[in-house]
Amino acid sequence: MNSKKDSSLSRRKALQAALAGAATPLAAAAGTGASGSAALPSHVAEWALATPQGRLTISALSERAMRVRVRPPQTAMQEPPASFALLPGRTPPPMQQTPGAATTGLALPAIRCEVDNGNGALRFFDRKGALLLEEAPGGRRLTPSKLGEELVYVAEQAFESPAGERLYGTGCFQDGAMDLRGFPRRLTQVNTQISLPFMLSSRGYGLLWHNNGMAELNPPEQRVALTRAGANGKAELVDVTTTTGNAQVERKGVRFEGSFRTEAAGRFAFLLDVGRAMGSRHSVEIDGKPCVEMANLWLPPTVGFVVDLPAGEHHVRVNADEQDKPSLHFGPAHARTTWRSLVADAIDYVVIAGPSADEVFEGYREISGATPMMPRWAYGYIHCRERFHSSEEIVDTLREFRRRKLPVDVMVQDWQYWGRHGWNAMRFDEAHYPDPAALMRDVHDLNGRFMLSVWARIARDTELGRATAAARHYIDGTDWVDFFDPKAATFYWSHQRERLLKLGIDAWWQDATEPENDDLAGRRTAAGRGERVRLAYPWHVTRTVYEGQRQALPNQRVMILTRSAFPGQQRHASATWSGDVGNDWDTLKRQIPAGLNMAAAGYAYWTVDAGGFFRPGDGQYTDKAYHERFLRWFQYATFLPLQRVHGYMTDTEFWRYGDTVEAVARQYLELRYRLLPYLYSVAHEVHAKGAPIMRPLVFDFPNDTQALDQAHSYLFGRALHVAPVVAPDVSSWPVYLPQSTGGWVDFWTGERRAGGRTHEVPSPLERIPLHLRAGSILPLGPVLQSTAEATGELIDLYIVPGRDGTFDLYEDGGLDYAYEKGGASVIRLSWDDQRGVLRLASRRGRFDGMLKTRRFRLHRVAPGQPPLQSAPLQEVVYTGRAAEIRL
């Protein structure tokens, strides 16, 4: 082998060649002997190659993750900026480098990269040698551009996407798409859209597009020329929410038309941009046929769709708002996946190998950070409306929940409680909230918790706003606090701590953290031009609050609800929701793939405004058609990580809608609380392994092609298959149950159904299609009125025969962070199907307040017998020692 001196010279020569644009592998040059013979395998933490596009660097992040960067020669030796998405300070494992004449191999225990030494094209393989991902020929581009006077680059990377691949992720979008293979999206942060540049493939890998600016997925290259063709309907006055409160705006429809030509028949991708920060209608017709039709008081500015078209001329009509300036791009839906960032310094992406989805997310957790456990009460019912107007109203409403025996844990105060003090002054208006600390005590005395809306925007004309401006903590030209500036973040949190946290508030609703209307574009921040960090603002807001509270109250778990997110933000105990959506059936239907693609983008905590945010006004309380939609929304919300309702200018309490709504809602509230032992254990798996609570079917059935096509059903944990009803006036619902040994059991009736088939499942108004997977062990607790009553002393275990199964029953103190230091317990439950034996393993771990003994009532789910109506076969007193019970 070469001496250290020879190695140093070789590295210097390779670096000089890289900067000159030559294609010389840095590590290979370092490992070549003086005689010129091929080098033996060696270990490196980073590997580099000069390519025509720039200096290619491949780094190990973990045993199953590699980071790829291509930087232009001018900046090739500059250190990349600190990553928000990736954990700092980790020591990467060494890669085994195997140089060759044509290719170089770089291997880690679970992933291998093969580099073409001539052009730098990459291919990635899993631990078994199966091809996961390969760059498309000629698909790497790094093009100089300008951002004002600043030199930037348009970074683009294309990957092959073979037939049969399904791609999921990129966050919460309102376009209704589940499989994103060839599908166009523009990733911006706006109300109702959360952009997370991460994708999961059915082929067994995850890909993080590592850029903080706006990103484009599969951008169509051709443009349809549109001409305004006239008015389209009468103007109407609508109520909307704005950054300054409720408002009425006039909206009038107009029509745009154009034409384009396709040279050959095929599948074509389209991206509509309404030309404003937010839209209100997405409506495109091609050759007279509707292709996309969505309307809401707020919609994202862009929407993608894919249609099949014959060769020839095509006519387009875009129905838009009078203020819109629409543009429409199109192109063939290629068998490749292309990522593009218009403002970048490098091509930068991370590949994580599975091959299972659970392994991908375990790898993502390792490099991006663990999701903390939410406080136990966060998994109960969260009650919200727009809005409560006084302390008395909040306490009286909570008392009414208790009187009616409707379970609830969290009462939420939405915006404008600040009243005369001004927008987000971090003060309660004393005229309506005379003693906020007493309000917190009253809520706590009723076994409730309190969440408060706090914004990242502070009006400049408030006392706090004037102090913020004097300290220069605003983003110029806005009322948004510049959280990219550590001093501004510290200033903000100091006031939230002193003015609000000390009152005894339990949880934070950090609203509009996009910031609203994509407001960083064209701005300057402490991190540079807003375009550089356009997606990352919510990460900084939630970090400020999370780290601030952990320092101020180290023994109290943080819980944040926020409207936007960025990779890595999961480690800030921040749940998200789908924003200010409408209430119609189509909107409800679109929430399901939106939530599943949040989970597939590595973000486990997501929910909805059950019932829709924008509601039908005062008529909703007597409108039977709306009651049906409301109940179907709420059934769906029961099987989300967080269960909540919300509604614009609405008193959302169930009893206001009549006896039927209250009765069905009670059924699902009680079921939610019975599910607490199961849900809390699943939540621990999120923390410990990165696996989501809502599981897109690709997680458990990657080889079932029909399962991969399902956009409106999923697993809640690993035991429950959920298929929400998303249409009116139905008594049954078509449900595809994936191929699974032992089949499935109807949760409500006990009927056993085979996997690999679509079934017409009875679905009266009070029933969401819900199935237990054979081999499942489902722990249910008693009906509670709040999680404060949860003791864990009695748990019903429902065993579904048909195959072997396991479940880890997890417990901890529920409110503090002792679990981070081992203060928790796990009981492994195992079902041996052939023997008909349930094994309770010895308890692992302990925590303060843990029960030394508990009772398990054991149920063996029998065909045709409703599980919840079954009598227990045995009752076992468990003391922490292993036991076997034959059922």
N, C-alpha and C positions, 0 to 999 in steps of 0.2 A: 504493500500500500504506500501512498505518497506520504511524505513527511508533512508536519503542520505547515512548514514554510511553503512547500509546493502546493498544498491545499489552499493556503491563503492566496497565492498568486493565481491559481486556477479560478478561485471565486472572483477575484478582481477582474480577470480577463472576461469571465462570463458576464459580470455586471456591465463592463464597458460594451460588450457586444449587445447586451439587452438594451442599453440606452441608445445604441446606434441602430436599433431595429432588427438586429440579427436574431435568428431563431436558435438560441443556444440554451439548453437547460442548465440553470445555475447549479443545482445539486449534482446533476450528471457530470458537469465540468469539474466539480470539486472531487468527484469520486473516480475520475479516469486516471489510470496509472501512467507512469512516465513512458512505458512501452507502447501505450495506446490501446492496450487490451481492454475488453469490456470490464466494467467495474462489478464487483460483487454486491449483493444486496447490503444496504446500510440503513441507518435510521436517521430521520430528519424531522424537525418540528414544522419546517416550512420549506417549500420547493418553488422554484421560479423558472420561468422560461420567457425569452424575448419573442414576441409575435408581431405580425404586421400591425395589429391594433394597439399594442402596448405591452407592458410588462405583466405577464400572467403570474399570479402567486396563488399557491394552494396551501392552506394551513389546516392543521388538525385542530378541531374544537373539542371533540370527545371521541370515544371509541366508535361512534357511529355517525359522526358529523364532520364535514369538511366545508371550509369557507373558500370561495373562489373570488379573486379580485383581478381585474384587468385595469391598469392605470396607464395613462398616456406617458410617453417618455419624459415630458417636461416635469411631471410630478411623481415619477416612478419611485423615488426614494423618500418621499414624504410619508410621515406616519399618518394613517387614517384617523379621522376624528373619533372621539369616544363613541361607542355604540350605546344606544338606548335599549335596543332589543336584546343584546347579548350581555350576560353577566360579566362584570369586570374581574380581573385578578385571578382567573382560572389558569392553572398550569396545563397546557395541552399535552396529550400523550404523543410519543414519537410515531411517525409513519415509517413503515418499511418501504424503502425506495429500491426498485429493481430496474436499473437502466437497461435499455435495449437499443438496437440500431434504429428502429422505426418508432417505437413507443417506449414510454416509461411508465412503470406501475408504481402506484402509491397505495399502500394498504394499511388499514386499521382493522381491529378484530371484527367489525360488523359492516365495513364498507371498503370498497376498493375503487380507485380512480385510475383510468388508463388515459394517458396523454399522448396525442400524436406529436412527435417531436418536430415535425415539419411545420404544421400550422397551429398547434396548440389546442386542437379540438379535443373535447373531453367526453369520456363515457364513464358511467358509474355503475357498480355492481354490488349486489348484497353479499353477505358472508358465504352464501352457497354458490356464488358465481353467476347468478341470474342478472341479466341486464335490467337496470332500473331506469336509467335516464341517459340520454345522449344529446349533446349539442347538435343543432342542425347545421349542415354545411353552409358556410357563408352567413350564418345567423348571428355573428358577433360584430357589433358596430359601436364605435366610440367616436362621435362626430362633434367637432368643436362648435360652440354656440356662444351667445352672449346673453347675460342677464344684466341689463343696463350696460355698464362699462366692464363688468366682471366676466372673465373667461370661465365658461362652464362647458359641460359636455352633455350631449344626448347619448344616454347609455341604453343599449338594446342588446338583448340576448334571446335567441330563439332555440327551442328544444324540439326534438322529434316527439310526436305523440301518436304512437301506433294505434291501429284499429283495436277497439275494445277497451282502451284506457278510459277511465272516468277520473275527472279532476274536480275537487271540491275545495271550498274555502273562500278567501279574500274578504270575509266579514259579512256584515248584515246589509243586504241590498234588497230593494223593493221590486226587482224585475221578475221574481218568481222562478229564476233558474236554479237548478240544483247542480247538474253536471255542467262544468264550465269548459269542457274540451272544445276549442275553437270559438268560444263565446267571448264577445268583447265587453270590457268594463273599463271605466275610468275611475280610479281610486282617489276620491276626495272625501273630506270629512264634512258632512252637512247633516242637518236634522233628518232623521229616518235612514241615514246611511252611515255605516261604520266601516272604515277601510283598513283591513289588516293584510298586508302583502305576503300572505303565507298560503300555500296550497298543499293539499294532501292528494296523493295519487293512489288509485286502486292497484297500481303496480308495486306499491310498497315503499314509497319514499315521500318525504316532505321537502318542500322548497320554500325558503324564505328569501324574498327579493329585498335585499338589505339596503334600503334607501329611505330617507326621511321625507322626501318630497313627493309630490303627486306622481302616481304611477299609472301606466296604461297596460291593460292586459289584452292581447290580440287586437291591437288597433287596426281598423280597416283603413286602407290607404287611399281609396278613391272617394271623391266628393260629388254629391248630387247638387246641382245648382237649383236653388229654391227661389221662387218669386212670390211675393205677396199677392194673393188673388182676391182678397175682399174679406168683409166681415162674415162672422159665423155665429149667429145667434145674438140675443140681447145681452146688455150689460147686467150684472147682478152684484149686489152688495153682500159681502161675506164677512163673518167674524173670524179673526185669526189671532194667533199669538205672535208677538214681536219681541225684540230685545228690550223694549220699553214698556211691555205690558200688553193687555188686550187691545185690539184695534179693529176697525172696519175698513175694508178696502173694496174698491170697485174693480171687477174683472169682466173683461169683454173678450169673446172669442174671435179669432181671425183664422184665415185659411192660407196656407202656403202650398204651392204646387211645383213640380219639376218632373224631369224624366231622366232615365239612364238606360244603358244598354249592357246586356250580358252576352258574351260571345259564345258561351256554352251553358247548357243546363247544369244545375248543381245546387249546392247548399251555400247560401250567402249570409255573411254577418253584417249587421248594421249597428251604428252608434248614433243616436239622436242627442244633440246638445241644444237645449232651449235658448242658450245665449245669455242666461242670467245666473246669479248666484244660487237661486232656488226656483223651482218650477211649480206649477199647479196642475199641469196636464201633460201626459205623454200619449200622443195619439198619432199613429202613422197608418196609412192605408197604401197598399201597393196593388195596382190594377184593380182597385175597388174593394179589395179584401183587407179587413182590419188585421194588422200585424201586432200592434201593441195598443192597449187602451187602458190608461190609468188616470184617475183624477183624485186629487186630495188638496186640502188647503196648503199643504207643503209637500213638495216632491223634490228629489235630487235633481240637479240640472242636467244629468245625462241618464240615458237608459240604453241598454243593448238588447238586441234580439237577433234570432237566426231564422231564416225562411228558405224554403226550396223554391227555385224559380226556373222556368224554362229559358232557353236562349231567346234573345230578341230585345225589343224596346219595352220599357216598363214605365208606367205613370205612377207618381207618388203624390199623395196629399198628406200634409201635416196640419192637423188642427191644433191651434196654439192659443196662448193668451196674447192679448194685444201688446203687452210689453215684451214678449219674447222676440228673439232674433235667431230663429232656429237654423242649425246646420245639420246635415245628414251625411255620414260617411258610410261607405260600404266596400265590400271586397269578398272574395271567396273565403269560405270557412276552411282554412288550411288544416291539414293533419299535423299541426305543430302548435306549440305554445310559445307565444312571444311576450316578453316583458320589456317595457320601455319606460325610462325616466327622462323627462325633458330637462331637468336640472340635476346634474350629477358631476362628481369628480372621477368616477370610476364605474365600471360594471362590478357589481358586488352581490353575490348570492351565496346561500348556505344550502347544502344538501344533507338530509338526514335519512339514513337507511333504516328500514324496518327489519324484516319484510312486513310484519304485521303493523296495522295502524297504531295499536297500543305501544309497540316498540318505538315507532316514530315519535309518538308524543312523550314517551319516557325520555327519549333523546332530546326532544325540544325543551322539556322541563329542565334537563340537566344544564343546557347551555343558556336558557333564557330565564330561568327562575321558577320557583315553586309558587303555586297559588295558595295563599294562607287559608286556614279554616275560617269561615265566617262565624260570628257568634251563633249559638244554637237557635236563638230566637229569629234569626234571619231566614230560617227554613220554614217558619210558620207563615201565617197569612199577613200580608202587608197591605194596609188599607189607605188608599189615597183618593183625593178628589181635587178638582180645581175650582174652588179651594175652600179650606176652613177660614172663617173670618174672625175668630176669637178663641180665647182659652176656654171659655164656657162651652162653645160649640164642640170643641175637641173632646173635652171631658164628658159632656153629655152623650156624645156619639159613642164613645168607648163604653160608657155605662149601659147604653142601650144594647150594644153587642153582648155584654155580659148578661143582661136581663133576658135576652132572647136566646141565650146559650148558643151564640154563633161564635166559633173560635176566631181569635185574632191576636196578634202579637204586637204589630207595629202600627202606630198612627203617624201619618205623614202630613206635615205642614208644607204646602206648596208656596210659591212666591207671593210677594206683596204684603207679607205680614209686617214689613218695615214701615208701611204707611207714610206718615208725615216726615219720617227721617230720610226718605229718598231711596232710590234704587239700590238694593243690596248694601244698605248701610250697616249691616250686621247688628241691627238693633230691632227689637220688637216695638211696635207702636203701642205705647202704654194705654191709650184709649181703649184698645181691644184686648191687649195682653198685659194687664197691670202688673203681674208678677210672674215672669217667665220661669223662674226657678221653682215657684210653687206649682206651676203647670207641670213641670217635669215630675215633681213629687207626686202630684195627683195621678198622673199617668202610671208611674211606677207602682203606686199603691194599688192600682187596679190590674197589676201584673202585665202592664203594657210597656212598650218602648217607644221612643220618640225620634223620628227622622225629620231633619230640617233642610229645606232648599237653600243652598248658598251658591252664588254664581262666581265665575271668574271675571265677571264684568262688574265694575263699581262706577256708578254715575259720578261724573266729575263735580256736579253741583252739590254733593253730599259732604258732610264734614269729613268722612273717611276718604272720599274722592279727592278733596282738596289736599289732604295729607299725602295721598298717593301721588298726585301730580307734583307736589312740591318736592317729593323725594325722587322724581323722574322714574317712576316704576310702571308707567303705562307703555304699551306699544304705541308708537307715534300714530296720531290721527285716529285713535280708537279709545274706547273705555275698557279695553281688555288689559288686565295686568300682565306684564311681561314675565311669565314664569320661567323663561329661559335664563333670566338674570337671578342668580342665587340670592342676591340682596332683596330683590322684589318678592321672591317667593317667601323668604324669611319674614319680611314686612307683612305680607298677606296673612301668613299663618299666625303670626303674633297677635293680630287683631281677631282672627277667628277663635283662637285659643282664649284670649282674655274676655271677649265679648260674648261668646257663645258656648264654647266647650265647658267653661266653668259653671254654666247653668245646669249641667247634668244631661245634656243632649247625647243620645246614644248613637246616632248614625247620621251620615251626611248625604244629601242629594246635591252633588256637584253638577249642576245643570249646565247645558250648552257649552261643554268643554271642547267643541270642535276646533276653534271657536265658531260660534254660529255664523252661517253663510260663508264658510270658507274664507274668513276675513283676514288670513295672513297673507294671501296673495297680494303682491304689490307693497307690502309693509316691510319695515326694518325691525328686527328683534335683536336682543343681546346675542343670539346665536347666528346673526347674519340676516341675509335677505329671507323674507318669509317663505319664498318658494323652496328654499333649501330644507325647511323644517315643517312643511305644510301639514304633514300628517301627525306630527309628534306632540302637538300642544297638549292634548289630554293626558299624555304620559307624565308631563311635568306638573300639571295641576294635581293629579292624584298622588304623585310621589310626595309633593309638598304636604298634603293633608295626612297621608298615611304615615310618613316618617315623623311628622310633627306630633301626631297623636300618640304614636308609639313612644316617643320621648316624654311627652307630658303625662301620659297614663299608661305606663308600661304593662300593667296587668289587665287592661281592658281591650278586648279585640276591636279592631277597626272594621267598620262596615261603610262602604261608599257605594252609592248608586250614581252612575254618570252616563251621559248620552253618547260618548265617543270613546274610542280606545285605540291603542297602538301596541305592536308586539313588545312584550316585556312588562306591560302595564298590569298583567294578571298578578304580579307579585305585590301589588299595592292594595289588595283586598277590594278591588273595584268591580262591581257588577254593572252590566249595561242593559239597556232595553232598546226597543226598535223605534223609539221617538214618537213624534206626533202624527200617528197614522189615523186613517179613517176607520169606519166601523162596518163597512159592507162585507159581503161574503168573499169577494175576490181579494180584498185586503187581508182578511183572516187567512185565506188559503196561502197567500204569499209570505205570511209570517213564518210558516213552517220551514221552507227551504232557507229563509233568511236566518233563522235560529240555528239550523243544522250546519249551515256554512260558517256561522260564528264558531261553533264547536270544532268544525274541521279546520278552522284557521288558528286553533290553539287557545281559544278563549272560552272557558267553561261556563262562566256566569253571565247569563243573558235572560231577559224576560220581555214581556209585552205589557202594554196598557190593555188589560183584559176588558173587552167591551168596546175597544177602540178609544182613542183620545177624542177625536172630533165626533160628536154624537148627534142624534137627531133632535136636539133641543128639548123643550118641555114635554113634547109629545111622547118621548121615550118611555115615560112612566106607565103609559097605558097602551103602548103600541105592541101588540102581541108578536108581530113579525120581528121587532127589535128584541123582544124578550128572548126569542129563540136564538137569535145571533149572540146575544149577551151570554146566554148559558153555554152555548158551544164554545165561545171564547174562554169562558171561565173553566170549563172542563179541560180544555187544552192547557190553560195556565196552571192547573193542578199538577201537571206533569212537566213543568219547567223548573229550572234550578231555583227560581224565586216565584212565589205565587202572589200576584197583586192585581188590583184594578186601578183604573184612573179614568178621568173623563173631564173634558173641557166644559166649564160652566155647568157642572153637574154635581148633584148630591148623589154619590154612587152607592149608597148603602142598599143592600139587597132588599130590605123590607119595603123600600119605596116603590118596588116594581110588582108588588102583590105576592100572594101566598105561594103561587107556583114557583116563581123565581127564588123566593126565600127558601122554600123546601128543597129544591134541587141544589141550590148553592150550599145549603147546610150539609147535604150529603157529601159534597166534594171538599168542603172545609174539614169535615170530620175525617174523611179519608186521608186528606193531606196530613193531618196530625197523627193518624194511625200509622202512616208511612214513615214517621220520623226516625225510628231506629234504622230502617233501610236507607233512607235518604242521607242521614248523617254519616253512615258507613260509606256510602257511595261518594259523599263529599270528601271523606278522608282519602279515598283513592285519587281524587283530583289532586289533592295536596301531595300525596306520597309518590304518585306515578305519572301525573299529568293527564290521565284518562278523563274524558268529559262526562258529565252527567247525562246530557242528551247525546245519544250515540247514533250518528248516521249509520245506516246498515252496512256500509263498507267496513266498519270496525269489526263486526262479528261474522259477516257473510261475504267476504271478498270474492268468492268463487261462484256466487249465485248471481248470474247476470240480471235476472229479473229484480232481485233485491237492490242491486246497484242502480236501477232505474227509478226506484221509489223516492219521490220528492216530498211526500206528505205523510210518512210514517217513520218511526224510529224506535230505538230502545231507550227506556228511561232506567239508567243503570243497566245491568245485564239480564235482569229477570223479566221486565215488563215491556211488552210491545204495545206501542200507542199509535192509533190511527184516527186522529181527530176528524169529526164530521165537519165539512166545510161547504155545505149546501143546505137549502131550506127544505122543509116538508118531506123529510125522509123517515122511513121506519126501519130501513136496513142500509148497510154501507159496504161497498166492496173493499175487502182487505186482503192484500197479498201477504201471506205469512211465509217467511223465508224457509229454505230447506234447513231442517234441524232435527237431529236424532231425537226420536220420541215425540216430536210434534209440539203442539201448543194446546193450552187449556183456556177457555173463555173465563175471564176473571169473575164475571157476573153469574154465569150459568153453570160452569163446570164442564161444558161440552168440549170434548177433545177434537182438535182439528189438525189435519196433516199440514206439514210444511211443503213449500214448493208449489202452492196453489193459491188462487184467489177465491175467497169465500164471501158470500153475502151474509154479513153479520147483523143480527137484529140490533137496531140502534134507536130505540125510542128516545124521546127528549131527555130523559134522565140518565141515559147511558152513552158513554164514549166507548168505542170499540177498544177493548183492553184484553191482552192475552198474557198468560204466564208461560214462560219457556220451560219445557221439560228439563228436569235436573236442577231447577231453581229452588233456593231456600229463601223464602220471603219472611223477614221478621216484621211484625206489626205490633204496635203498642196500643194502649187504650185510647178512647176518645178523650181529648183534652180541650180545655178552653184557652190555654196558652202553653207555651213550652215551659213556663215557670212551674207547671204542675208535673213535668216529666221527671219520673224517678228511675225508670228502667227496671223497676222491681218485678213487673210482670210483662212478658213478651210472648206473643203467639208466633210460633214458627210453622209456616205453611210449606210443606215439602211436596214438590211436584214430581212424581215418579216418571220414568221413561228413559232416564240416563243418569250417570253419576253427576254430582255437582258439589260445589263448595261455596261458602260465603264467609267473609271475615266481618264479624260483628264488632264494630269499633265504638269506643266511648272515651270521652275525656271530660274535663270540668265544664266545657261548653262556653265559657266566658273569657278565659284568660289564655295566656300563651305558654302554659306549662307543657303543652303537648310538644312544643319545639325542643324541649329538653327531655323528652321521654315520658312526660306525665300523661299517660294514656293507657288503655287496655285494649287487647284484641282477643276475641274468642273465635277460633277457626271452627266452623260448622261444616261437616262433610257428610254427604249422602252416598251410600253404597247401594246402587239400585238393585243389583243382583241379589244381594243379601237382605235388602230391605232394612238396612241399619243406618241410623243417624249417629254420627260420632261428634261429641262435644270435646274439643281439645282442651288441654290445660290453658288457663288464662295466661296471656303474656302481658306483663307490664302492670302498672298501677298508677293511681292518681288520687289526690286529696278528695275525700268525699265519695270514693268509689264504694258501691255496695259489695259487701263480702259474699252475700248470698242473693240469689234471685230465682224466680220461677219461670220456667219455660213450659208453655202449653203446646203440645205437639199435634199438628194436623197433617194427615196424609191426604192430599187432594184426590178425590175419587171421581171417576167419570160421571158426568151428569149431575153432580152435586155442587150447588153453589159454594165456593170455598168459604166465603165469609159466614155462611150459615152452618158450616160443619162443626160438630162437637169435637173437642180435643180427644185424641185417643189416649194420651197420657199427659201427666203433669210431672215435671222433673224439678227438684230443688237443686240448683247448681251452686257449688261452693268454690268453684275455680279449679277443681280437679277434673281430669279427663273422665268421660263416661261414654258408654255405647248403649243405644236404645234400639230395640227391634220394633218396627212398626208394621 
